[in-house]
């Protein structure tokens, strides 16, 4: 420090040395620049202070961007993540408060929700997490991109809209952001280590050269294996290959809930439902007045969500190795999967298990680790 600086500068420099955060350091540096004497002997000092200030401002800006990205992120808890989304003022917060233990702010004006609102509900042993997003703007902004990154992690979307037309607009917006609401085609791509594209599998009636031409937009070599029969028309083939080869796509399932939708039948409503069903096969459309929705209707909605999530609930009978517990697994899970969830001892020391419940022809049926589980199964483990 130069010997001819003021006491105010010395105090500011002490603040800088004690500062712990970037913001505190920036404030102290600004004070140092404001109090440093302005003469030839301090020119180099002023330059150095300005350089240091610029570096800290750049660091603060990067931290600010990182915090914004962190703002719209969520850690998965429970057995599945359901994201509640839509445009503004559609009743998302109201539905979240009715479905879960969350207490979001509910107002009649637009853009009430400014951050993620998180709740969870129990459905016969399955713990389902519901996250409400702030309203999408539909403008391809960085804010929307951050929100859509949360949507990409969802196991199921719950889209709230005031009209079918609004729902259709939102689905089109999501499609333009690489979401697809249809099953992913059963087409496998394998690396061969050889030049050129090979086509195999269920190729009867397919124009192989057309397949290679379309596929060449995504890869230069490899084997494309068709596990399902695909129509040979250009548009269908192009869509299926894009779905299989474009790794940026997210295949999603969704429920559209029309809030305050008129129960009166109309030809327009019929045509809109047909259009959504044709364009988005993985979409289920429901309607309700959320302000007056009954507990029975809410339970039916929960059951519909569980069904679309392709989950099953299995109860494990109490034993000396485990207390009574309900575990949630994906459909087609085997008893081996359940045993692994419970711990290594259930696999290593497995002797046999008995099956109870409504999914067996007689109670206490003996089953092996290869047995496929169903929703509602009750399992009694027997270990060595």
C-alpha positions as CSV (number, residue, x, y, z in Angstrom):
1,X,0.0,0.0,0.0
2,X,1.4,3.5,-0.9
3,X,2.4,5.5,2.1
4,X,0.4,8.6,1.0
5,X,-3.1,7.0,0.9
6,X,-6.0,8.3,3.0
7,X,-7.3,6.7,6.2
8,X,-10.6,6.0,4.3
9,X,-8.6,4.0,1.7
10,X,-6.8,2.1,4.4
11,X,-10.2,1.2,6.1
12,X,-11.6,0.1,2.7
13,X,-8.6,-2.1,2.1
14,X,-9.0,-3.7,5.5
15,X,-12.6,-4.5,4.6
16,X,-11.4,-6.1,1.4
17,X,-8.9,-8.3,3.3
18,X,-11.7,-9.4,5.7
19,X,-14.3,-9.9,3.0
20,X,-15.5,-13.5,2.5
21,X,-18.0,-13.3,-0.4
22,X,-17.5,-12.0,-3.9
23,X,-20.1,-9.4,-3.3
24,X,-18.3,-8.1,-0.2
25,X,-15.0,-7.9,-2.1
26,X,-16.6,-6.0,-5.0
27,X,-18.1,-3.5,-2.5
28,X,-14.8,-3.0,-0.8
29,X,-12.9,-2.6,-4.1
30,X,-15.4,0.1,-5.2
31,X,-14.8,1.9,-1.9
32,X,-11.0,1.6,-2.4
33,X,-11.3,3.1,-5.9
34,X,-13.4,5.9,-4.6
35,X,-11.0,6.9,-1.8
36,X,-7.6,6.3,-3.4
37,X,-5.7,9.6,-4.0
38,X,-5.6,10.5,-7.7
39,X,-2.1,11.4,-8.7
40,X,0.8,10.0,-10.8
41,X,2.1,7.9,-7.9
42,X,-1.2,5.9,-7.7
43,X,-1.8,5.3,-11.4
44,X,-0.5,1.7,-11.3
45,X,-2.5,1.0,-8.2
46,X,-5.7,2.3,-9.8
47,X,-5.1,0.1,-12.8
48,X,-4.6,-3.0,-10.7
49,X,-7.7,-2.3,-8.6
50,X,-9.8,-1.9,-11.8
51,X,-8.5,-5.2,-13.2
52,X,-9.2,-7.0,-9.9
53,X,-12.7,-5.5,-9.9
54,X,-13.4,-6.6,-13.4
55,X,-12.3,-10.2,-12.6
56,X,-14.6,-10.3,-9.5
57,X,-17.6,-8.9,-11.5
58,X,-17.1,-11.6,-14.1
59,X,-17.0,-14.2,-11.3
60,X,-20.1,-12.8,-9.7
61,X,-21.9,-12.9,-13.1
62,X,-21.0,-16.6,-13.6
63,X,-22.2,-17.4,-10.1
64,X,-25.5,-15.6,-10.7
65,X,-26.1,-17.7,-13.9
66,X,-25.3,-20.9,-12.0
67,X,-27.7,-19.9,-9.3
68,X,-30.5,-19.3,-11.8
69,X,-29.9,-22.8,-13.2
70,X,-30.0,-24.2,-9.7
71,X,-33.2,-22.4,-9.0
72,X,-35.2,-24.5,-11.4
73,X,-33.8,-27.9,-10.4
74,X,-35.3,-30.6,-8.2
75,X,-34.0,-33.8,-6.6
76,X,-36.1,-36.8,-7.1
77,X,-37.6,-38.3,-4.0
78,X,-40.2,-41.0,-3.7
79,X,-41.0,-43.6,-6.4
80,X,-41.8,-41.3,-9.3
81,X,-41.6,-37.6,-10.3
82,X,-44.7,-36.0,-11.7
83,X,-44.3,-32.5,-13.1
84,X,-47.3,-30.2,-13.1
85,X,-47.0,-27.6,-15.9
86,X,-49.0,-25.3,-18.2
87,X,-49.4,-21.7,-19.2
88,X,-50.3,-19.1,-16.5
89,X,-53.4,-18.9,-14.4
90,X,-54.8,-22.4,-15.2
91,X,-55.2,-23.8,-11.6
92,X,-51.9,-25.6,-11.2
93,X,-51.3,-24.4,-7.6
94,X,-54.9,-25.3,-6.7
95,X,-54.5,-28.8,-8.0
96,X,-51.1,-29.2,-6.2
97,X,-52.7,-28.2,-2.9
98,X,-55.5,-30.8,-3.4
99,X,-53.2,-33.6,-4.5
100,X,-50.4,-33.3,-2.0
101,X,-49.3,-31.8,1.4
102,X,-48.0,-28.7,-0.3
103,X,-49.3,-25.2,0.5
104,X,-48.6,-23.1,-2.5
105,X,-49.7,-19.5,-2.9
106,X,-53.0,-19.4,-4.8
107,X,-54.2,-16.1,-6.4
108,X,-56.5,-15.1,-9.2
109,X,-53.8,-13.1,-11.0
110,X,-51.3,-14.4,-13.5
111,X,-47.8,-15.7,-12.7
112,X,-48.4,-16.2,-9.0
113,X,-45.9,-19.1,-8.8
114,X,-42.4,-17.8,-9.1
115,X,-40.4,-20.9,-8.0
116,X,-40.8,-24.7,-7.9
117,X,-43.5,-25.9,-5.5
118,X,-43.0,-29.4,-4.3
119,X,-45.5,-31.9,-2.7
120,X,-45.8,-35.6,-2.2
121,X,-48.7,-38.0,-1.8
122,X,-49.1,-41.6,-0.7
123,X,-51.1,-44.0,-2.9
124,X,-51.5,-47.3,-1.1
125,X,-47.8,-47.4,-0.3
126,X,-46.4,-45.7,-3.4
127,X,-44.8,-42.3,-2.7
128,X,-45.3,-40.0,-5.6
129,X,-43.6,-36.6,-5.8
130,X,-45.4,-33.7,-7.6
131,X,-43.5,-30.6,-8.7
132,X,-45.4,-27.5,-9.9
133,X,-43.4,-25.4,-12.3
134,X,-43.8,-21.6,-12.7
135,X,-46.0,-21.0,-15.8
136,X,-44.3,-21.5,-19.2
137,X,-44.1,-18.4,-21.3
138,X,-44.0,-20.2,-24.7
139,X,-41.3,-17.8,-25.9
140,X,-38.2,-20.1,-26.2
141,X,-36.5,-18.0,-23.5
142,X,-33.7,-19.1,-21.3
143,X,-36.2,-19.2,-18.4
144,X,-38.4,-21.6,-20.3
145,X,-35.3,-23.7,-21.2
146,X,-34.5,-24.0,-17.5
147,X,-38.0,-25.1,-16.7
148,X,-38.1,-27.6,-19.5
149,X,-34.9,-29.2,-18.1
150,X,-37.0,-30.1,-15.1
151,X,-39.8,-31.5,-17.4
152,X,-37.2,-33.7,-19.1
153,X,-36.6,-35.5,-15.8
154,X,-40.3,-36.2,-15.2
155,X,-41.7,-39.7,-15.2
156,X,-45.1,-38.2,-16.1
157,X,-46.4,-34.8,-17.1
158,X,-49.7,-33.4,-15.7
159,X,-50.7,-30.5,-18.0
160,X,-53.3,-28.1,-16.8
161,X,-55.1,-26.0,-19.4
162,X,-58.3,-23.9,-19.6
163,X,-59.3,-25.2,-23.1
164,X,-58.4,-28.0,-25.4
165,X,-57.0,-25.4,-27.9
166,X,-54.6,-24.1,-25.2
167,X,-53.5,-27.7,-24.4
168,X,-52.9,-28.3,-28.0
169,X,-50.7,-25.2,-28.3
170,X,-48.7,-26.2,-25.3
171,X,-48.1,-29.7,-26.7
172,X,-46.9,-28.2,-30.0
173,X,-44.6,-26.0,-28.0
174,X,-43.2,-29.0,-26.1
175,X,-42.8,-30.9,-29.4
176,X,-40.7,-28.0,-30.8
177,X,-38.5,-28.4,-27.7
178,X,-37.8,-32.1,-28.6
179,X,-40.6,-33.7,-26.5
180,X,-42.5,-36.6,-28.1
181,X,-45.8,-37.9,-26.8
182,X,-45.8,-41.3,-28.6
183,X,-44.1,-44.6,-28.0
184,X,-40.5,-44.8,-29.1
185,X,-40.2,-47.1,-32.1
186,X,-38.6,-50.5,-31.6
187,X,-35.5,-49.8,-33.7
188,X,-32.1,-50.6,-32.4
189,X,-28.8,-49.1,-33.6
190,X,-25.6,-51.0,-33.2
191,X,-22.0,-49.9,-33.9
192,X,-20.3,-52.3,-36.3
193,X,-16.8,-50.8,-36.7
194,X,-17.3,-51.1,-40.4
195,X,-18.1,-48.4,-43.0
196,X,-21.6,-48.1,-44.3
197,X,-25.1,-48.7,-42.9
198,X,-26.6,-52.2,-42.7
199,X,-30.4,-52.7,-42.3
200,X,-31.8,-55.9,-40.7
201,X,-34.7,-57.3,-38.7
202,X,-38.4,-57.0,-39.8
203,X,-37.7,-55.3,-43.1
204,X,-40.4,-57.0,-45.3
205,X,-41.7,-54.4,-47.7
206,X,-39.3,-51.7,-46.6
207,X,-37.4,-49.5,-49.1
208,X,-33.9,-50.3,-47.7
209,X,-32.2,-47.5,-49.8
210,X,-34.7,-45.0,-48.4
211,X,-33.9,-46.2,-44.9
212,X,-30.2,-45.7,-45.5
213,X,-30.7,-42.2,-47.0
214,X,-32.8,-41.0,-44.0
215,X,-30.4,-42.7,-41.5
216,X,-27.3,-41.1,-43.1
217,X,-28.5,-37.7,-41.6
218,X,-27.7,-39.1,-38.2
219,X,-24.9,-41.7,-38.6
220,X,-22.3,-42.7,-41.2
221,X,-22.0,-46.4,-40.2
222,X,-23.7,-49.0,-38.1
223,X,-26.5,-51.6,-38.1
224,X,-30.2,-50.6,-37.9
225,X,-32.3,-53.4,-36.6
226,X,-36.1,-53.2,-37.0
227,X,-37.8,-55.0,-34.1
228,X,-41.3,-54.0,-35.3
229,X,-42.9,-53.7,-38.8
230,X,-42.9,-50.1,-40.0
231,X,-45.1,-48.7,-42.8
232,X,-43.1,-48.0,-45.9
233,X,-44.5,-44.5,-46.7
234,X,-41.9,-41.8,-46.6
235,X,-43.3,-39.7,-43.7
236,X,-43.9,-42.6,-41.4
237,X,-40.5,-44.0,-42.1
238,X,-38.8,-40.6,-41.6
239,X,-40.6,-40.0,-38.3
240,X,-39.8,-43.5,-36.9
241,X,-36.1,-43.2,-37.9
242,X,-35.8,-39.7,-36.4
243,X,-37.4,-40.9,-33.2
244,X,-35.0,-43.8,-33.0
245,X,-31.8,-42.0,-34.0
246,X,-32.2,-38.5,-32.6
247,X,-30.7,-38.8,-29.1
248,X,-31.9,-35.3,-28.1
249,X,-35.6,-36.4,-28.0
250,X,-37.5,-37.1,-24.8
251,X,-40.4,-39.6,-25.0
252,X,-43.0,-38.7,-22.4
253,X,-46.4,-39.6,-21.1
254,X,-48.9,-37.0,-20.0
255,X,-52.3,-36.3,-18.6
256,X,-54.1,-33.2,-19.8
257,X,-56.6,-31.9,-17.3
258,X,-58.9,-29.3,-18.7
259,X,-59.9,-27.0,-15.8
260,X,-63.5,-25.5,-15.9
261,X,-64.1,-27.1,-19.3
262,X,-67.8,-27.1,-20.3
263,X,-69.4,-30.5,-20.0
264,X,-71.7,-29.7,-22.9
265,X,-70.8,-31.8,-26.0
266,X,-69.9,-30.0,-29.1
267,X,-68.6,-31.0,-32.6
268,X,-65.6,-28.7,-32.0
269,X,-64.7,-30.5,-28.8
270,X,-65.0,-33.9,-30.5
271,X,-62.7,-32.8,-33.3
272,X,-60.2,-31.4,-30.9
273,X,-60.1,-34.6,-28.9
274,X,-59.6,-36.6,-32.1
275,X,-56.8,-34.3,-33.2
276,X,-54.9,-34.6,-29.8
277,X,-55.4,-38.4,-29.8
278,X,-54.1,-38.8,-33.3
279,X,-51.1,-36.5,-32.9
280,X,-50.2,-37.5,-29.3
281,X,-50.9,-41.2,-28.6
282,X,-49.3,-41.1,-25.1
283,X,-51.8,-38.4,-23.9
284,X,-54.8,-39.0,-21.7
285,X,-57.3,-36.1,-21.6
286,X,-59.5,-35.5,-18.5
287,X,-61.7,-32.6,-17.5
288,X,-62.9,-31.2,-14.2
289,X,-63.7,-28.0,-12.3
290,X,-60.7,-27.9,-9.9
291,X,-62.5,-25.6,-7.5
292,X,-65.3,-28.1,-6.9
293,X,-63.4,-31.4,-7.6
294,X,-64.5,-34.2,-5.3
295,X,-62.3,-36.5,-3.3
296,X,-63.5,-39.4,-5.5
297,X,-62.4,-37.6,-8.7
298,X,-59.0,-36.8,-7.1
299,X,-58.5,-40.4,-6.2
300,X,-59.4,-41.4,-9.8
301,X,-56.9,-38.9,-11.1
302,X,-54.2,-40.4,-8.7
303,X,-55.0,-43.9,-9.9
304,X,-54.8,-42.8,-13.6
305,X,-51.4,-41.3,-12.9
306,X,-50.2,-44.4,-11.2
307,X,-51.4,-46.5,-14.2
308,X,-49.5,-44.4,-16.7
309,X,-46.3,-44.6,-14.6
310,X,-46.3,-48.4,-15.2
311,X,-45.6,-49.1,-11.5
312,X,-46.7,-51.9,-9.2
313,X,-47.0,-52.1,-5.4
314,X,-45.9,-55.3,-3.7
315,X,-46.3,-56.0,0.0
316,X,-43.6,-58.0,1.9
317,X,-44.9,-60.0,4.9
318,X,-43.1,-59.4,8.2
319,X,-40.3,-61.9,9.2
320,X,-37.3,-62.0,11.4
321,X,-35.4,-60.4,8.4
322,X,-37.8,-57.6,7.6
323,X,-40.9,-55.8,9.0
324,X,-44.0,-55.5,6.9
325,X,-43.3,-53.1,4.0
326,X,-44.7,-52.0,0.7
327,X,-42.2,-51.6,-2.2
328,X,-42.9,-49.9,-5.5
329,X,-41.4,-51.4,-8.6
330,X,-41.7,-51.0,-12.4
331,X,-44.0,-53.3,-14.3
332,X,-42.5,-56.6,-15.4
333,X,-40.2,-56.7,-12.4
334,X,-39.2,-60.1,-11.1
335,X,-39.0,-61.4,-7.5
336,X,-35.2,-61.1,-7.9
337,X,-35.6,-57.3,-8.3
338,X,-37.7,-57.1,-5.1
339,X,-35.1,-59.2,-3.2
340,X,-32.3,-56.9,-4.3
341,X,-34.2,-53.9,-3.1
342,X,-34.6,-55.5,0.4
343,X,-30.9,-56.4,0.7
344,X,-28.2,-58.8,-0.3
345,X,-29.2,-61.4,2.3
346,X,-32.6,-61.8,0.5
347,X,-30.7,-62.9,-2.7
348,X,-27.8,-64.7,-1.2
349,X,-29.8,-66.7,1.4
350,X,-33.0,-67.1,-0.7
351,X,-34.7,-70.5,-0.3
352,X,-38.2,-69.8,-1.8
353,X,-41.1,-67.4,-1.4
354,X,-44.8,-67.7,-1.1
355,X,-47.4,-65.6,-3.0
356,X,-50.6,-64.3,-1.5
357,X,-53.2,-61.9,-2.8
358,X,-55.7,-61.7,-5.7
359,X,-53.1,-62.6,-8.4
360,X,-52.7,-66.3,-7.6
361,X,-54.9,-69.3,-8.1
362,X,-54.3,-70.4,-4.5
363,X,-52.9,-68.6,-1.4
364,X,-49.3,-69.4,-0.4
365,X,-48.2,-70.5,-3.9
366,X,-44.5,-71.3,-3.9
367,X,-42.5,-69.1,-6.3
368,X,-38.9,-68.6,-7.5
369,X,-36.7,-65.5,-8.0
370,X,-37.7,-65.6,-11.7
371,X,-41.4,-65.0,-10.9
372,X,-42.9,-61.9,-12.5
373,X,-44.6,-59.7,-9.9
374,X,-48.0,-57.9,-10.3
375,X,-49.6,-55.0,-8.6
376,X,-51.1,-56.0,-5.3
377,X,-48.9,-59.1,-4.8
378,X,-48.1,-60.1,-1.2
379,X,-44.8,-61.9,-0.7
380,X,-43.5,-64.1,2.1
381,X,-39.8,-64.7,1.9
382,X,-38.2,-67.9,3.2
383,X,-34.4,-67.7,3.7
384,X,-31.8,-70.3,4.6
